[in-house]
Amino acid sequence: MPSGQQYYPLGNKTLFMLIFKKSGLLFLLFLVLIASIVFLNYIPYDYLHIAINAVFIFIGVFFLMVVLVFFAGWLEYIHYGIFIEEKNLKIKKGFISEEMTGIPYRRIKDVKIERGIISQLFSVSDIIITILGSDDDDIEKEFTIFLPALPKNIALDIQDTILKKAQVEQIDVLSGHDNILNKLL
């Protein structure tokens, strides 16, 4: 496990939001279930047993989907972590398997916190990290990394720490260029 400041596990709010963001289809299925129960009164009596069986099958599928959504959110949660080390920011993500991404602070251009209406209700924030990358043609490209559903206090702490470390790293890089220039002159 990486050393340094660790944000893993990220807490119940993060787990809830990861599950909540995956459950959009469940709300739609729930509305269809309610509508099918209400409209059972309009089914002719000869076909009522078929409609009731269809509703029970739909209820079974609905509860299976609920279990799958909770399991998928939980799997994403247990494979999600942020590690602030001395020279790099490391992000552990994954759904079924883990992927560890290391980002040198000197490549970080900006760190923004984004909070939508639902995020504000649950006091969580998303972090958007803009990274400068290099291409084969010496043209710098920008990439973004999205860290979803962090508790507000953790997101602010991560943003502050990364910006401080990225600024220190930029100063070190710049001071290194000055030394090279002084030696050449």
N, C-alpha and C positions, 0 to 999 in steps of 0.2 A: 504494500500500500504506500502511496506517496507520502512524503513528509511535508510539514508545513501546516497551514491552516486548512482544516477540512470542514466541508459542509456536506456531510453524509451521515445518516439519512437527513432529509430536509424537513421532516415534520408532517403532521397530519393534514395541514392545509394543502401542502403540495400533493399529497396522496389524493385528497378529495378533488382537487382541481384537475389532476391528470385523469381521474375517473370521469369527472363531470364533462370534460372536453370530448371524451369518447362516447358520451351517452346521448348525443343528438338524435340518433335513430331510435333510441328507446322511447323518447318522448313522442315521436311520431307513431310508433307501434302502440303505445299506450292510448293515444287518441283513437286509433283505429279499433282497438279492443273495446273501448267505451262505446264508440259508435255502433259496433256490431252487437253489443249487448242491448243497447237501446232499440235498435231496429229489429230485434227478435220478435217484437209484438206485431210486426208487419209481414212476417213470414206465414204463408198458408200452413194450416195445421198438418197437412200431409207431408210437408217437407221440414217440419219443425225439428224432428229428431236429427236430421242431417245437419241442420244449421247449428243445433246445440253441440253436436260432436265436433263440428268445425271450430266453434268458439273454444271448446276445451283444448283442442289441438293447438289453436292459436295461443291460448294461455300458456300451454307447455312450452311452445317455442319462445314466447315472450320471456318466461322465467329462465330459460336456457340462455337467451341473449343477455339478460341481466347478469348472470353468472359469468359469461364470457367477457363482458365489458369490465366488470370488477376485476377479473383475473388479468386482463390485458393492462389495465391501469396499474395494478399492483406489480406486475412484471416490469413495466416501465419505471415505476418508482424505485424498486430495489436495485435497478441497474443505473441509477441517476445520482451523480455526485459531482461536486466541484472542489478542487484542491488548489489552493493558492500556495505556490512554492516560491523559492527565492528568485529564480530566473524565468519560470514558466507558470502559466495558468493551465491546469489540466482539467479536462471535462470528461467524465465517465458517463456514457449514454448507452442505450441499447434497449431492445425489446425482449429478445430471447437470449442474445449473447451481448457481452459488454464490448464497447469500443472506447479506448482511451485516446483522447486528442490532446496534444500538448501545444500551447501557443506561447512563443517567446514574447515577453512584454514589449520588446522593441518594435514588434509588428502590429501592436494594438494601436489603432488610430482613435477610436472613440468607444465609449461605453454609455449606453442610454438605458433608462428605465421606462417601460411602457406599462400603463395601467388602463385597461378598458373598464367599462361599467361593472361587469361581473367581477373582474379582478378587484375593483375598489370595494365592492360589497363584501368580499371575502378577505380583504386586506392582503392580497398577494400582488406580485409584480412580475413582469417578464423583463429579462435583460437582453439587450441587443448589442453585441460586440462587433464592431467594424474592424476588420483586420486587413492590413496591407500585405499583399502577396506579390511575388515576382513571377513574371512570365519568361519564357525562353528568349523573347525579343527585347529584354530589358525594359519592358513596359509594366509598370506597377498596376495591378488590379486590386480591387477591393472585394473582400468576402465578408459575409456576415454570419455570425453564429447566434442562434436563438436559444436562450435558457428560459424555459417556461415555468410559471407557477411557483415562484419563490416567495416565502413570507417577506413582507415589506421590509422589516428590519434587517433580514439577511441580505436582501437585494441591495439595500443602501450600503451596507457594510462591504459587500463584494464590490460594488461600483467604486466606492471610495478607495478601497485597498488596491484595486487594479489600476485606477487612475494614478494613484501615488507611485506605485511600482513602475508603471509605464513611463511616467514622467522622469523618475530616477534613472530608468534604463536609457531614455532618450538623452538625458544630460550626460550619462556616462559615454554614450556613443559619440555625442558631439565633442566632449572633452577629449576623447581619443583622436578625433579628426584634427583638433587643434594641435595636439602634440605632434602628429605626423607633419602638419604644415610647418610648425616651428622647426622641426628637424630638417625639412627640405630647404627652408630659407636660411 
